[in-house]
Amino acid sequence: MARKDDPRVIATLNEWATAVSQDLEMEQVFDEDSVGMYLALTGAAAVEVVRPAAPFVALFAGYLYGAGRADSLEEAADLAAQAMRRHLPVKEEEE
């Protein structure tokens, strides 16, 4: 099984994200930088909130960009990350 940071896995993901964003005729195509940024954003949500939060933080960023509340995918990801961190759940201390 390939590791998640395997260069072949990342290359496949980058190619796929670029092709899909072009097929959807997105104004801003997902490139290698965008993919890395969204992997970091969703990874942070999975670790800092709960694992199932990952797709939701990406959805929030997509909404911000699509609704015109962010001028770029980068700004949308940053706004979603800021909101996510303002509402982190309180973690119970382990005994």
Beta strands, then each sheet from edge to edge (+ up, - down):
end
